[in-house]
């Protein structure tokens, strides 16, 4: 089972990702483009061009797990980067802010869908 942990390292792939990619293609990006080991205990985060969808890839010891989320409203904000960076390591606090829609560059809440029954 996947849970966020302070002992896990998190890497965000800063280039856009086709969300049709599966386990093998995502792990290929990790090893070839990010130059990291997809079989480590690290979590690799991929975001689509419109920044409305996110996939997390994690090796769970006996196979890959993928967590997939699509926002109904709003976008994910990526941390600022240098032009030649393909990925960036983020800590759990910064990752939680990205998940919650808090602007990591301006420290403000971003738009999110709210279901009102």
C-alpha positions in Angstrom: 0.0 0.0 0.0 1.3 3.5 -0.9 1.6 6.2 1.7 3.6 9.4 1.9 6.6 9.1 4.2 9.3 11.5 5.4 11.9 8.7 4.8 11.0 8.4 1.1 12.6 10.5 -1.6 10.3 12.2 -4.1 11.3 13.3 -7.6 9.1 15.3 -9.9 9.8 14.9 -13.6 9.7 18.5 -14.9 8.9 17.7 -18.6 5.4 17.0 -19.6 4.2 13.4 -19.7 1.7 11.6 -21.8 -0.7 10.1 -19.2 -1.4 7.1 -21.4 2.1 5.9 -20.4 2.1 2.8 -18.2 4.5 1.1 -15.8 7.2 0.2 -18.3 7.3 3.6 -20.1 7.3 5.6 -16.9 10.1 3.4 -15.4 12.0 3.9 -18.7 11.8 7.7 -18.2 13.1 7.3 -14.7 16.1 5.3 -15.8 17.0 6.9 -19.1 16.0 10.6 -18.8 16.1 11.1 -15.0 19.1 8.9 -14.6 17.6 7.3 -11.4 16.8 3.8 -10.4 13.1 2.9 -10.8 13.6 -0.1 -8.5 14.6 2.0 -5.5 12.2 3.0 -2.8 11.8 6.5 -4.3 8.6 7.9 -5.7 8.6 9.4 -9.2 6.0 12.0 -10.1 4.8 12.8 -13.6 2.4 15.6 -14.7 0.7 16.1 -18.0 1.0 19.2 -20.3 -2.1 20.9 -18.9 -1.0 20.1 -15.3 -4.4 18.6 -14.5 -3.3 15.0 -14.2 -0.6 13.4 -12.1 0.9 9.9 -11.8 3.1 8.6 -9.1 5.3 5.6 -9.8 6.7 3.5 -6.9 8.5 0.2 -6.7 6.8 -1.8 -3.9 9.3 -4.7 -3.7 7.4 -7.1 -5.8 6.1 -4.8 -8.5 5.3 -1.3 -9.5 2.4 0.7 -8.1 0.9 3.7 -9.8 -1.3 6.3 -8.1 -3.2 8.4 -10.7 -5.1 11.6 -10.0 -7.1 14.0 -12.3 -8.2 17.4 -11.1 -11.7 18.5 -11.9 -10.7 22.1 -11.6 -7.4 24.0 -11.3 -3.9 22.9 -12.0 -0.8 21.5 -10.3 2.0 24.0 -9.9 5.5 22.8 -10.6 8.5 24.1 -8.7 10.7 26.5 -10.7 13.6 24.9 -12.5 16.7 25.5 -14.6 16.3 24.9 -18.4 18.6 21.8 -18.3 16.9 20.1 -15.4 14.7 17.1 -16.2 13.7 16.4 -12.6 13.8 17.9 -9.1 13.8 16.3 -5.7 11.1 17.6 -3.3 10.5 16.9 0.3 7.2 15.7 1.7 6.1 19.1 2.9 6.5 20.6 -0.5 4.8 17.6 -2.2 1.8 17.9 0.2 1.5 21.6 -0.8 1.5 20.6 -4.5 -1.2 18.0 -3.8 -3.3 20.4 -1.8 -3.1 23.2 -4.4 -1.0 25.6 -2.4 1.2 27.6 -4.7 4.7 26.5 -4.0 6.2 29.7 -5.5 3.8 32.2 -4.0 2.4 30.4 -0.9 -1.3 30.9 -1.8 -4.2 28.5 -2.4 -4.8 27.5 -6.1 -8.3 26.7 -7.5 -9.7 23.3 -6.7 -13.1 21.6 -7.4 -15.4 21.5 -4.4 -18.3 19.0 -4.4 -21.4 20.5 -2.7 -24.2 17.9 -2.3 
